[in-house]
């Protein structure tokens, strides 16, 4: 789901809620794959040269979030002959069983409690 127009940089997340949390936290344009399996299938315009893939930390489950995020990263790097050089990064939350929406919510709750 293309939530924002891509620019030179684009963030990608698994679900819509996670994608919106990434956008709120970073201000980056973001697309959502809608599920882990769709991540590796995403088509990105050649104009996008910096991609941050915000993967879910599925360490307590089946590691699908990480696997499909790294599969997308791998494909994007292999396609550099057509797209030109790209910076591709995969980011994972530190805590197993969380996604970036959990991270954003925890930070927002902490900020509200200390305000």
GIGIZI-V979714 format. One record per helix or strand of 3 or more residues. SS is the DSSP state (a for helix, b for strand). FROM is the first residue (numbers start at 0). TO is the last residue. Records with the same first field share a line. If there is no record, write none. Layout:
SS=FROM-TO ; FROM-TO
//
This chain:
b=8-12 ; 29-31 ; 49-54 ; 86-91
a=15-25 ; 35-38 ; 63-77 ; 79-82 ; 99-113
//
